[in-house]
Amino acid sequence: MGFKDFLKLYDEILRQGHRTEILRELRDEDDLFFLLLYSEMLGLPNPVSFYTLELYPYMLEKFHDWHKRMGMEKSPLSGFRCC
């Protein structure tokens, strides 16, 4: 067992008890990022809209899951028909 294998095993042991918490935190960060990304289209001022505009094509695949998780039955954006 090499040092890298030991570090990987140690990391797995530390994460085991907190796996669901880590996944929940990552999901919450994604939700906040999506709100920032699509806030301009939802009517909220977005100070970084120029920079986030480039990310729209990459995030369209995850948009459906996001708006369902936020409690929106259909897409809130008229230009994006994902449902």
C-alpha positions, 0 to 999 in steps of 0.5 A, a space after each residue: 500500500 503506497 502513500 497515495 492509497 493510504 491518503 485515499 483510504 483515510 479520506 474515505 474513512 473521514 467522509 463515510 459518516 458525512 457523505 449525505 451532508 456533503 452531497 446536500 451542501 454541494 446541491 445547495 451550492 449548485 442551487 445558489 449558483 443556478 439562481 445567480 446564473 438565471 436571476 436576470 431571466 427571473 427578474 432579479 438584478 444580476 451584477 455579473 450577468 455579463 460573465 454568467 451569460 457564457 455558462 448558459 449552454 453548459 447549464 441547460 442540461 441541469 436546468 430542468 432538475 433545478 427548477 423541479 427541485 425549487 418547486 416550479 412545476 414548469 420552466 419559469 423562463 419563456 425562452 427555455 422549454 425544458 418540460 
